[in-house]
Amino acid sequence: MTHQTINIEETGVKIQLSSFTAGTISEHHAILCLEPRNDTFEQQFARICDAETHLMDSPDMSGAQPLFKRYFLSDATNQVPVMKDAQCSMVNGQRSMVNGQCTISYIQQPPLNGSKLALWIYLVKDLSQSDGNVQCSMLNAQCNSSVFTHNGYSHIWTMGLYNTTADTSYMQTWETLFRYIAILKDFNATLEANCLRTWFFVRDVDTQYNGLVKARRECFAEQGLTTNTHYIASTGIGGTPADPKAIIQLGAYALTGFRPEQQRYLYAPTHLNRTSDYGVTFERGTLMQYGDRDHVYISGTASIDNHGEVIHVGDIRKQTIRMWENVEKLLEEGGMTYGDVMQIIVYLRDCADYNVVKDMFIERFPDIPFVITLAPVCRPTWLVEMECIAVKAARNEQFPDF
């Protein structure tokens, strides 16, 4: 694992990059954050696009293929049309824009450094190819998915799913999950057998989250996901879709071509309880083993104990420390440490806590790419939540390499 920070002074962008290589495939997570310069959104978007091009033109990233991007926005409804218009103009004008064959998630979760947007990119590169290119395809817009196929596996990243035919969070969750299930069917995959990670973004999470929870629980049970089988690693968090009629937005990662024994779920029972104890349906974390590496996906995790109770109500520092402990225990159960973490997303309920939490993260994790956004957690007394992805070299002889 390597980490580097690239500061591009002329565009005022900091790129935090983590890279991991095992076998023939390297993986990269990049988080791009802007220095606020009192400029317009169009100018900030242009700056982040230029920085992305700078990253992709660097020798180390030559041939790397973005599989998905997530834009964290301050005003999604007004900003997303500007971004899409700009992207179309750049393509027609033949200016190099680094979209590639890649699914994109746009969500209103304002970066808390004062800028209007930030960007997280996940990329892969095939070192066995002279140009580094991987076999990756972008399906049609109705599917919202990009697919990386290698060594018998298909990695399916699907972003930005929502439905506005219903007017409640309960029904929108049902309809959105039906759409995702139909997408998986096109890959001969199912929610129960193949989905490894989901993100549910909820408009006004304090009032709309219960509808999501109820619909997800019912849909999962219908699909064979129960307390007696398993659930899916997930983050359910406050986030505003660009479409004003959308209450729920879904992003997901699924995998085909693996054997059931390659996957294991993480619980950390000394520090956390089962989510089903309080009526929600997700796994705390998931370990996926390949021949040459292990992946761990840590769900949205906050300051909670193994009885499901919020700890340190009202104290942002103590909640952050307990959250770190919980994540650390989940990583340990997956055979990893914070040294194996490639990226962190931090969600804050109160923007006034930003400087405190930022300084704590910089001191504890000076090298790991992270971004802090304004995104209320699903319980009002939770002040902070984090999620992360980790990877570690392994030799699992019984499984094909990544």
BAZAFI-131091 format. One record per residue (C-alpha): residue in three letters; x, y, z. Coordinates in steps of 0.001 Angstrom, whole numbers. Layout:
BEGIN
+---------+---------+---------+---------+
! residuo !       X !       Y !       Z !
+---------+---------+---------+---------+
!     ALA !       X !       Y !       Z !
...
+---------+---------+---------+---------+
//
This chain:
BEGIN
+---------+---------+---------+---------+
! residuo !       X !       Y !       Z !
+---------+---------+---------+---------+
!     MET !       0 !       0 !       0 !
!     THR !    1302 !    3419 !    -904 !
!     HIS !    -137 !    6847 !    -164 !
!     GLN !     685 !   10187 !   -1690 !
!     THR !    -687 !   13696 !   -1626 !
!     ILE !    -535 !   15785 !   -4781 !
!     ASN !   -1041 !   19516 !   -4329 !
!     ILE !   -1782 !   21340 !   -7577 !
!     GLU !   -1217 !   24955 !   -6677 !
!     GLU !   -2477 !   26514 !   -9906 !
!     THR !   -5898 !   24872 !   -9573 !
!     GLY !   -6010 !   24808 !   -5779 !
!     VAL !   -6771 !   21071 !   -5633 !
!     LYS !   -5367 !   18488 !   -3239 !
!     ILE !   -5395 !   14894 !   -4498 !
!     GLN !   -5097 !   12211 !   -1835 !
!     LEU !   -4174 !    8945 !   -3535 !
!     SER !   -3813 !    5403 !   -2202 !
!     SER !   -2525 !    2585 !   -4403 !
!     PHE !   -2325 !   -1166 !   -3915 !
!     THR !    -822 !   -3817 !   -6177 !
!     ALA !    -938 !   -7600 !   -5999 !
!     GLY !    -874 !  -10047 !   -8879 !
!     THR !   -1503 !   -8208 !  -12135 !
!     ILE !   -4134 !   -5715 !  -10966 !
!     SER !   -3496 !   -2475 !   -9120 !
!     GLU !   -6280 !    -574 !   -7362 !
!     HIS !   -6404 !    3134 !   -6628 !
!     HIS !   -8647 !    5388 !   -4564 !
!     ALA !   -8341 !    9123 !   -5123 !
!     ILE !  -10110 !   11861 !   -3177 !
!     LEU !   -9955 !   15321 !   -4719 !
!     CYS !  -10659 !   18329 !   -2486 !
!     LEU !  -10777 !   21964 !   -3556 !
!     GLU !   -9339 !   25026 !   -1891 !
!     PRO !  -12241 !   27507 !   -1667 !
!     ARG !  -11458 !   30594 !   -3728 !
!     ASN !  -14786 !   32443 !   -3668 !
!     ASP !  -15367 !   31350 !   -7267 !
!     THR !  -18502 !   30037 !   -8970 !
!     PHE !  -19548 !   26407 !   -9118 !
!     GLU !  -18687 !   26283 !  -12827 !
!     GLN !  -15174 !   27472 !  -12019 !
!     GLN !  -14770 !   24979 !   -9178 !
!     PHE !  -16003 !   22135 !  -11381 !
!     ALA !  -13528 !   23143 !  -14085 !
!     ARG !  -10736 !   23126 !  -11504 !
!     ILE !  -11571 !   19643 !  -10268 !
!     CYS !  -11797 !   18359 !  -13865 !
!     ASP !   -8364 !   19817 !  -14640 !
!     ALA !   -6960 !   18173 !  -11518 !
!     GLU !   -8472 !   14843 !  -12522 !
!     THR !   -6862 !   15135 !  -15946 !
!     HIS !   -3561 !   15954 !  -14225 !
!     LEU !   -3897 !   12794 !  -12130 !
!     MET !   -4761 !   10576 !  -15077 !
!     ASP !   -1865 !   11979 !  -17136 !
!     SER !     679 !   11136 !  -14445 !
!     PRO !    3005 !    8213 !  -15274 !
!     ASP !    1851 !    6100 !  -12314 !
!     MET !   -1777 !    6307 !  -13425 !
!     SER !   -1225 !    5711 !  -17141 !
!     GLY !   -3856 !    3227 !  -18342 !
!     ALA !   -5814 !    3238 !  -15085 !
!     GLN !   -9562 !    2978 !  -15632 !
!     PRO !  -12104 !    4710 !  -13372 !
!     LEU !  -14843 !    2279 !  -12357 !
!     PHE !  -16952 !    4767 !  -10459 !
!     LYS !  -16991 !    8327 !   -9195 !
!     ARG !  -18913 !   10028 !   -6463 !
!     TYR !  -19341 !   13780 !   -6441 !
!     PHE !  -20160 !   15305 !   -3051 !
!     LEU !  -22095 !   18483 !   -3830 !
!     SER !  -23352 !   21526 !   -1934 !
!     ASP !  -26497 !   22024 !   -4072 !
!     ALA !  -27146 !   18962 !   -6212 !
!     THR !  -30397 !   20144 !   -7812 !
!     ASN !  -28738 !   23181 !   -9358 !
!     GLN !  -25244 !   21813 !   -9841 !
!     VAL !  -25831 !   18457 !  -11548 !
!     PRO !  -27380 !   19987 !  -14717 !
!     VAL !  -24365 !   22319 !  -14962 !
!     MET !  -21982 !   19358 !  -14681 !
!     LYS !  -23802 !   17296 !  -17292 !
!     ASP !  -23965 !   20223 !  -19718 !
!     ALA !  -20254 !   20875 !  -19234 !
!     GLN !  -19399 !   17231 !  -19800 !
!     CYS !  -21397 !   17152 !  -23046 !
!     SER !  -19750 !   20349 !  -24248 !
!     MET !  -16290 !   19021 !  -23534 !
!     VAL !  -16979 !   15774 !  -25383 !
!     ASN !  -18383 !   17598 !  -28408 !
!     GLY !  -15535 !   20081 !  -28304 !
!     GLN !  -13060 !   17180 !  -28065 !
!     ARG !  -11483 !   18492 !  -24900 !
!     SER !  -10089 !   15659 !  -22791 !
!     MET !  -12493 !   14916 !  -19922 !
!     VAL !  -11772 !   11937 !  -17721 !
!     ASN !  -15163 !   10263 !  -17598 !
!     GLY !  -14300 !    7094 !  -19488 !
!     GLN !  -16492 !    4057 !  -19096 !
!     CYS !  -17578 !    4884 !  -15598 !
!     THR !  -20752 !    5121 !  -13551 !
!     ILE !  -21184 !    8357 !  -11590 !
!     SER !  -22976 !    9173 !   -8345 !
!     TYR !  -24070 !   12740 !   -7626 !
!     ILE !  -25282 !   13422 !   -4099 !
!     GLN !  -25811 !   16523 !   -2024 !
!     GLN !  -23503 !   16042 !     945 !
!     PRO !  -21593 !   19332 !    1106 !
!     PRO !  -17832 !   19092 !    1683 !
!     LEU !  -17177 !   20862 !    4954 !
!     ASN !  -13981 !   22652 !    3934 !
!     GLY !  -16072 !   25449 !    2372 !
!     SER !  -15893 !   24292 !   -1248 !
!     LYS !  -18887 !   23423 !   -3415 !
!     LEU !  -17783 !   19908 !   -4380 !
!     ALA !  -15351 !   17080 !   -3749 !
!     LEU !  -14722 !   13880 !   -5702 !
!     TRP !  -13942 !   10256 !   -4868 !
!     ILE !  -12716 !    7997 !   -7699 !
!     TYR !  -12035 !    4254 !   -7673 !
!     LEU !   -9717 !    3034 !  -10448 !
!     VAL !   -8052 !    -212 !  -11552 !
!     LYS !   -5124 !    -969 !  -13829 !
!     ASP !   -3990 !   -4221 !  -15481 !
!     LEU !    -208 !   -4453 !  -15165 !
!     SER !     -70 !   -7421 !  -17532 !
!     GLN !   -1106 !   -5151 !  -20409 !
!     SER !    1441 !   -2851 !  -21968 !
!     ASP !    -978 !      79 !  -21813 !
!     GLY !   -2411 !    -848 !  -18404 !
!     ASN !   -5955 !   -1005 !  -19742 !
!     VAL !   -8541 !   -3274 !  -18178 !
!     GLN !  -11632 !   -4840 !  -19716 !
!     CYS !  -14334 !   -2456 !  -18589 !
!     SER !  -17651 !   -1583 !  -20171 !
!     MET !  -20261 !    1065 !  -19450 !
!     LEU !  -23785 !    -180 !  -19951 !
!     ASN !  -26606 !    2002 !  -21209 !
!     ALA !  -27940 !    4879 !  -19159 !
!     GLN !  -30935 !    2837 !  -17981 !
!     CYS !  -28531 !     498 !  -16203 !
!     ASN !  -26266 !    3135 !  -14596 !
!     SER !  -23566 !     473 !  -14236 !
!     SER !  -19929 !      30 !  -15144 !
!     VAL !  -18478 !   -3466 !  -15195 !
!     PHE !  -14888 !   -4633 !  -14751 !
!     THR !  -14365 !   -8223 !  -15902 !
!     HIS !  -11172 !  -10089 !  -15038 !
!     ASN !  -10120 !  -13620 !  -14114 !
!     GLY !  -13674 !  -14947 !  -14171 !
!     TYR !  -15092 !  -12182 !  -11967 !
!     SER !  -17412 !   -9370 !  -12998 !
!     HIS !  -17361 !   -6332 !  -10694 !
!     ILE !  -20593 !   -4399 !  -11187 !
!     TRP !  -20726 !    -814 !   -9893 !
!     THR !  -24203 !     705 !  -10117 !
!     MET !  -24824 !    4291 !   -9031 !
!     GLY !  -27523 !    6937 !   -8898 !
!     LEU !  -30642 !    4759 !   -8853 !
!     TYR !  -33904 !    6341 !   -7713 !
!     ASN !  -37613 !    6336 !   -8475 !
!     THR !  -40047 !    9249 !   -8379 !
!     THR !  -43309 !    7525 !   -9330 !
!     ALA !  -44079 !    7111 !   -5611 !
!     ASP !  -44247 !    9890 !   -3045 !
!     THR !  -43085 !    8132 !     146 !
!     SER !  -39670 !    6875 !    1200 !
!     TYR !  -41217 !    3448 !    1764 !
!     MET !  -42494 !    3059 !   -1792 !
!     GLN !  -39499 !    4760 !   -3398 !
!     THR !  -37220 !    2269 !   -1637 !
!     TRP !  -39285 !    -656 !   -2926 !
!     GLU !  -39298 !     674 !   -6504 !
!     THR !  -35594 !    1500 !   -6476 !
!     LEU !  -34678 !   -1938 !   -5149 !
!     PHE !  -36903 !   -3565 !   -7795 !
!     ARG !  -34975 !   -1648 !  -10430 !
!     TYR !  -31649 !   -2779 !   -9014 !
!     ILE !  -32828 !   -6394 !   -8807 !
!     ALA !  -33760 !   -6199 !  -12500 !
!     ILE !  -30292 !   -4850 !  -13337 !
!     LEU !  -28653 !   -7713 !  -11452 !
!     LYS !  -30825 !  -10206 !  -13318 !
!     ASP !  -29216 !   -9057 !  -16573 !
!     PHE !  -25922 !  -10349 !  -15151 !
!     ASN !  -27458 !  -13621 !  -13941 !
!     ALA !  -26984 !  -12242 !  -10438 !
!     THR !  -29250 !  -11742 !   -7430 !
!     LEU !  -29379 !   -9376 !   -4493 !
!     GLU !  -28952 !  -12249 !   -2040 !
!     ALA !  -26033 !  -14008 !   -3738 !
!     ASN !  -24049 !  -11225 !   -5390 !
!     CYS !  -24535 !   -7775 !   -3858 !
!     LEU !  -21638 !   -6921 !   -1513 !
!     ARG !  -22176 !   -3242 !    -685 !
!     THR !  -24967 !    -658 !    -837 !
!     TRP !  -25340 !    3054 !    -114 !
!     PHE !  -28783 !    4482 !     650 !
!     PHE !  -28955 !    8267 !     589 !
!     VAL !  -32049 !    9685 !    2272 !
!     ARG !  -33531 !   13161 !    1881 !
!     ASP !  -34360 !   14475 !    5365 !
!     VAL !  -33090 !   11351 !    7110 !
!     ASP !  -34675 !   12276 !   10473 !
!     THR !  -38197 !   11891 !    9036 !
!     GLN !  -37748 !    9605 !    6022 !
!     TYR !  -35369 !    6910 !    7283 !
!     ASN !  -38046 !    4714 !    8859 !
!     GLY !  -39773 !    4239 !    5506 !
!     LEU !  -36484 !    3098 !    3983 !
!     VAL !  -35840 !     677 !    6845 !
!     LYS !  -39287 !    -917 !    6592 !
!     ALA !  -39218 !   -1315 !    2810 !
!     ARG !  -35654 !   -2635 !    2769 !
!     ARG !  -36444 !   -5193 !    5470 !
!     GLU !  -39522 !   -6429 !    3585 !
!     CYS !  -37798 !   -6506 !     200 !
!     PHE !  -34754 !   -8281 !    1615 !
!     ALA !  -36926 !  -10940 !    3232 !
!     GLU !  -38637 !  -11508 !    -103 !
!     GLN !  -35204 !  -11930 !   -1714 !
!     GLY !  -33943 !  -14406 !     909 !
!     LEU !  -31982 !  -11915 !    3047 !
!     THR !  -32934 !  -12580 !    6672 !
!     THR !  -31394 !  -12902 !   10137 !
!     ASN !  -30952 !  -16609 !    9362 !
!     THR !  -29039 !  -15991 !    6118 !
!     HIS !  -27181 !  -12697 !    5868 !
!     TYR !  -27563 !   -9053 !    4912 !
!     ILE !  -25371 !   -6644 !    2915 !
!     ALA !  -22728 !   -4174 !    4076 !
!     SER !  -24335 !    -755 !    3805 !
!     THR !  -24433 !    2914 !    4647 !
!     GLY !  -27819 !    4571 !    5192 !
!     ILE !  -27180 !    8283 !    5579 !
!     GLY !  -28614 !   11720 !    4999 !
!     GLY !  -28067 !   12836 !    1411 !
!     THR !  -30154 !   14817 !   -1062 !
!     PRO !  -30615 !   13525 !   -4625 !
!     ALA !  -30500 !   16037 !   -7473 !
!     ASP !  -34095 !   15299 !   -8509 !
!     PRO !  -36343 !   17252 !   -6103 !
!     LYS !  -38924 !   14440 !   -6204 !
!     ALA !  -36454 !   11749 !   -5157 !
!     ILE !  -36378 !   10843 !   -1469 !
!     ILE !  -34138 !    7763 !   -1743 !
!     GLN !  -31061 !    7217 !   -3924 !
!     LEU !  -29183 !    3912 !   -4156 !
!     GLY !  -25643 !    2991 !   -5100 !
!     ALA !  -24347 !    -581 !   -5032 !
!     TYR !  -21456 !   -2917 !   -5788 !
!     ALA !  -22038 !   -6527 !   -6828 !
!     LEU !  -19713 !   -9343 !   -7823 !
!     THR !  -20213 !  -12468 !   -9908 !
!     GLY !  -17906 !  -15450 !  -10423 !
!     PHE !  -16979 !  -16037 !   -6780 !
!     ARG !  -17683 !  -18995 !   -4523 !
!     PRO !  -19764 !  -18506 !   -1354 !
!     GLU !  -16831 !  -19462 !     880 !
!     GLN !  -14862 !  -16463 !    -409 !
!     GLN !  -17197 !  -14121 !    1490 !
!     ARG !  -17428 !  -13664 !    5249 !
!     TYR !  -19339 !  -11187 !    7411 !
!     LEU !  -17834 !   -9131 !   10234 !
!     TYR !  -19578 !   -8522 !   13567 !
!     ALA !  -17098 !   -7377 !   16282 !
!     PRO !  -19467 !   -8598 !   19029 !
!     THR !  -17352 !   -7152 !   21854 !
!     HIS !  -18113 !   -3659 !   20559 !
!     LEU !  -21201 !   -3896 !   18334 !
!     ASN !  -24520 !   -5698 !   18286 !
!     ARG !  -26293 !   -7284 !   15336 !
!     THR !  -28182 !   -4607 !   13421 !
!     SER !  -31290 !   -6785 !   13358 !
!     ASP !  -31507 !   -6320 !   17146 !
!     TYR !  -32954 !   -2871 !   16511 !
!     GLY !  -34818 !   -3617 !   13304 !
!     VAL !  -32381 !   -2659 !   10559 !
!     THR !  -30959 !   -5025 !    7981 !
!     PHE !  -27308 !   -4618 !    7064 !
!     GLU !  -23997 !   -6237 !    7942 !
!     ARG !  -21382 !   -4314 !    9916 !
!     GLY !  -18732 !   -5326 !    7415 !
!     THR !  -17904 !   -7820 !    4692 !
!     LEU !  -14657 !   -9638 !    3887 !
!     MET !  -14124 !  -10858 !     319 !
!     GLN !  -11130 !  -13134 !    -307 !
!     TYR !   -9337 !  -13547 !   -3627 !
!     GLY !   -6263 !  -15547 !   -4502 !
!     ASP !   -3954 !  -12549 !   -4244 !
!     ARG !   -5739 !  -10137 !   -1873 !
!     ASP !   -8503 !   -9619 !     654 !
!     HIS !  -11023 !   -6789 !     551 !
!     VAL !  -12937 !   -5457 !    3542 !
!     TYR !  -15957 !   -3175 !    3192 !
!     ILE !  -16869 !   -1446 !    6452 !
!     SER !  -20435 !    -167 !    6657 !
!     GLY !  -21367 !    3215 !    8064 !
!     THR !  -20223 !    2961 !   11704 !
!     ALA !  -20836 !    5334 !   14611 !
!     SER !  -20457 !    5539 !   18388 !
!     ILE !  -22517 !    2541 !   19487 !
!     ASP !  -22034 !    -294 !   21972 !
!     ASN !  -22816 !   -4003 !   21756 !
!     HIS !  -26294 !   -3390 !   23162 !
!     GLY !  -27176 !   -1031 !   20328 !
!     GLU !  -27007 !    2077 !   22505 !
!     VAL !  -25481 !    5399 !   21440 !
!     ILE !  -22375 !    6167 !   23515 !
!     HIS !  -21147 !    9651 !   24535 !
!     VAL !  -24266 !   11581 !   23567 !
!     GLY !  -23379 !   15199 !   22811 !
!     ASP !  -19572 !   14732 !   22863 !
!     ILE !  -18092 !   14822 !   19355 !
!     ARG !  -14555 !   13951 !   20462 !
!     LYS !  -15549 !   10888 !   22468 !
!     GLN !  -17981 !    9743 !   19767 !
!     THR !  -15196 !    9960 !   17180 !
!     ILE !  -12827 !    7896 !   19340 !
!     ARG !  -15463 !    5200 !   19988 !
!     MET !  -16314 !    5122 !   16279 !
!     TRP !  -12628 !    4512 !   15514 !
!     GLU !  -12541 !    1678 !   18056 !
!     ASN !  -15585 !      20 !   16496 !
!     VAL !  -14120 !     195 !   12995 !
!     GLU !  -10767 !   -1056 !   14262 !
!     LYS !  -12419 !   -4146 !   15762 !
!     LEU !  -14242 !   -4872 !   12493 !
!     LEU !  -10981 !   -4538 !   10563 !
!     GLU !   -9236 !   -6866 !   13021 !
!     GLU !  -11924 !   -9476 !   12504 !
!     GLY !  -11169 !   -9263 !    8774 !
!     GLY !   -7437 !   -9672 !    9433 !
!     MET !   -6618 !   -6014 !    8801 !
!     THR !   -5611 !   -2787 !   10504 !
!     TYR !   -5982 !     889 !    9690 !
!     GLY !   -2718 !     485 !    7765 !
!     ASP !   -4681 !   -1419 !    5128 !
!     VAL !   -7394 !    1227 !    4679 !
!     MET !   -7495 !    2876 !    1253 !
!     GLN !  -10130 !    5561 !    1817 !
!     ILE !  -12475 !    6960 !    4469 !
!     ILE !  -15718 !    8900 !    4135 !
!     VAL !  -16740 !   10856 !    7245 !
!     TYR !  -20290 !   12110 !    7789 !
!     LEU !  -21068 !   14904 !   10263 !
!     ARG !  -24439 !   16051 !   11567 !
!     ASP !  -23243 !   19486 !   12705 !
!     CYS !  -20941 !   21542 !   10479 !
!     ALA !  -19637 !   23320 !   13606 !
!     ASP !  -17825 !   20067 !   14529 !
!     TYR !  -15795 !   20081 !   11309 !
!     ASN !  -12529 !   21568 !   12563 !
!     VAL !  -12436 !   19332 !   15628 !
!     VAL !  -13033 !   16151 !   13626 !
!     LYS !  -10743 !   17196 !   10765 !
!     ASP !   -7842 !   17781 !   13151 !
!     MET !   -8469 !   14450 !   14880 !
!     PHE !   -8428 !   12572 !   11571 !
!     ILE !   -5308 !   14356 !   10311 !
!     GLU !   -3474 !   13475 !   13513 !
!     ARG !   -4618 !    9816 !   13586 !
!     PHE !   -4608 !    9113 !    9822 !
!     PRO !   -2170 !   11530 !    8154 !
!     ASP !   -1813 !    9406 !    4997 !
!     ILE !   -5234 !    7839 !    4365 !
!     PRO !   -7402 !    9707 !    1813 !
!     PHE !  -10533 !   11027 !    3491 !
!     VAL !  -13279 !   13579 !    2977 !
!     ILE !  -15655 !   15035 !    5563 !
!     THR !  -19171 !   15924 !    4453 !
!     LEU !  -22332 !   17322 !    6002 !
!     ALA !  -24668 !   14333 !    6204 !
!     PRO !  -26887 !   13637 !    9217 !
!     VAL !  -26634 !   10113 !   10600 !
!     CYS !  -29776 !    8019 !   10939 !
!     ARG !  -30101 !    8588 !   14718 !
!     PRO !  -30272 !   12224 !   15847 !
!     THR !  -27911 !   11634 !   18789 !
!     TRP !  -25152 !   10285 !   16527 !
!     LEU !  -22890 !   13197 !   15685 !
!     VAL !  -20430 !   11423 !   13379 !
!     GLU !  -20217 !    8299 !   11228 !
!     MET !  -17526 !    6829 !    8985 !
!     GLU !  -17136 !    4103 !    6386 !
!     CYS !  -14028 !    2716 !    4714 !
!     ILE !  -12593 !     220 !    2255 !
!     ALA !   -9455 !   -1789 !    3049 !
!     VAL !   -7286 !   -4192 !    1051 !
!     LYS !   -4401 !   -6443 !    1987 !
!     ALA !   -2147 !   -8819 !      96 !
!     ALA !   -3017 !  -12479 !     747 !
!     ARG !   -2304 !  -15921 !    -618 !
!     ASN !   -5591 !  -17810 !    -759 !
!     GLU !   -4534 !  -20662 !   -3009 !
!     GLN !   -8036 !  -22089 !   -3317 !
!     PHE !   -9436 !  -18946 !   -4996 !
!     PRO !   -8660 !  -17200 !   -8293 !
!     ASP !   -6779 !  -13907 !   -8122 !
!     PHE !   -8664 !  -10602 !   -8250 !
+---------+---------+---------+---------+
//
